[in-house]
Amino acid sequence: MNWIWFHRLGSPPHFFRIAGKMVPWFAWLAGIAAVTGLVGGLGLAPPDYQQGEGYRIIFVHVPAAVLSTLAYAVMASAAGVGLIWRMNVAHAVAASCAAVGAWFTLVALATGSLWGRPMWGTYWEWDPRLTSELVLLFLYLGYMGLRGAIDDTARADRASAVLALVGVINLPIIHYSVDWWNSLHQGHTLLKFGKASMPPSMLVPLLLMMLAFTLYFAAILLVRARGEVLRRERNARWISEAIGERP
């Protein structure tokens, strides 16, 4: 297998250029998917036969919850690559994931609480899914706090990478919590064997919103990663050359 592409991505100037070219594509596609998904979910999809209009919060809550775990998986994977192969770009990507993932987690918790008030009669319940999602937020905050507490970048990279990898154990707990324990949280409707238990009029807008959130995450991640690379490589010669090439 040819691993040239992998090693090229580890080159800060190459990553900086490639990421800059990809950001507009991800951003525009995210905007198109979001507008289409919101129109379909908030305007065209029918009310739910049990939850009425209140179910429509899923078009934000579910994508935010999925991206909260996806962002952590990307962060931990990049941290692992950086730890094993000592790639500064990988550590930069991991560091750039944390704040974005934390915001997704916060949005998931907030929208879940808003949904829970009319459905459960309370904004918060120490439900296994909610509790493990809250632990995820603490993992993000702990990762960022650990990085900020260590002045030496190399030491911060190694320490935070270990924490990110240890925290991966929480991801299957989040996903399977509704199966392993008695939970008030709704069961799986998408990520399960067989057909999704949603009509197409609801499923299609939800999938579009999930796509929009994923593309938005990719765009924001690359923007932040480019900034992190610039910070780490601020004294490198290629930065002045790259800036000089801009019109």
Residue, then its C-alpha position, 0 to 999 in steps of 0.5 A: m500500500n502506498w502511504i505517500w499521501f499519509h506522510r504528505l498530510g503530515s507536512p505542515p505546508h502541504f496540509f495548510r494548502i490542502a485544508g485551505k482549498m477544502v474549506p469553501w467546499f465543505a462550508w457551501l455544501a453544509g449551508i445547502a444541506a442545512v437549508t434544505g434539511l430545515v425546510g424539510g424538517l420544520g416546514l414539510a415534515p408532518p407532526d409526530y402522532q405521539q409528540g406532536e410538533g415538539y419532536r422537531i427539535i430532533f433535527v438539531h438535537v440528533p445531529a448535534a449528539v452524533l457529531s459530539t461523539l464523532a468529533y471526539a472519535v476524530m480527536a482521539s484518532a488524530a491524537g493517537v496518530g500524533l502520539i505514535w508517529r509524532m506528527n505535529v499536524a495530527h496533534a494540531v487537528a486533535a487540538s482543533c477538535a476539542a472546542v468544536g466537539a464541546w460545543f456540539t455536546l453542549v448543544a445536544l445537552a441543551t436541546g435534549s433538556l428542552w425536549g425532555r421538559p414537555m416529554w418527561g416533565t423535567y429538564w434533566e434526569w440522571d438517565p444513562r444516555l444523558t449522564s454519559e453525554l455529560v461525561l463527554l462534555f467533561l472529557y472535552l473540557g478536561y482535554m482543553g484544560l490539560r493542554g492549557a495548563i502545560d506551557d511546553t507544546a510537545r508535553a501538552d500534546r503527549a499528555s492530552a493525547v493520552l487523556a483523549l485515548v482513555g476517554v474513548i471508552n465513553l463512546p460505546i457507553i453513550h451509544y449502547s447506554v439505552d440498551w444496557w440500562n433502563s433508560l428514559h431516552q428514546g431508543h435507536t431509530l437510525l443506527k440499528f439493523g434493519k430499516a429506520s423506524m421513521p417515515p421518509s418525510m422525517l428521515v430525509p430531512l434528518l439525514l440532510m441535517m446530519l450531513a450539514f452538521t458533518l460538513y460544517f464540522a469538517a469546515i470549522l475543523l480545517v479552519r481551526a487546524r490551519g490556525e493551529v498549524l500557523r501558531r506552531e509553525r510561526n517561525a517557519r520560512w514556508i509561512s512567509e512564502a505561503i502568505g506571499e503567494r496570496p493575491 
